[in-house]
Amino acid sequence: MISPNGIAHIQLTVRDVAASRPFYYKLLHETFGMAIQYDVPGQIFYCIGARTGVLIRNAAPEHQDTPFDQWRIGLHHFCFRLRAREDVDALAAAMQAFGAKIIRTGEEGPWAPGYYSTLFEDPDGIRIEALFIPGSGNLDRIKDAPLTPVG
């Protein structure tokens, strides 16, 4: 059996890198302290750190007017795992002060014991979650059988 070591990177297609860069610069570089690997004005912005990378790239011209829809095939949202509830609250406050669309600030959820998260959107409406789950989360609960999905 192969045991993965996390997700190495996520590449997101945005309408306009120039318009989305300030959001991702604030989130990835200023707030998370990730290093900027590529920064090609209007084309690519890519940060790495904390064992992952996030890259944004322009949509093809024929798709630049197509709005993001989390219910279409493809990405629904992505989520960062944080080390403490206080980190979730600090991120929510930072993104709210930046002017990001906040869906929910620090809030407990039923998906795992101690699940605490924030959810917000980038300029194209791509949803980004950040959570804290103490201990092993659901890993101890799924040893014998899968769980019934919440919601």
Summary of the structure (lengths in Angstrom):
residues: 151
radius of gyration: 16.4
end to end distance: 31.5
largest distance: 50.3
contacts: 390
relative contact order: 0.16
helix: 21%
strand: 33%
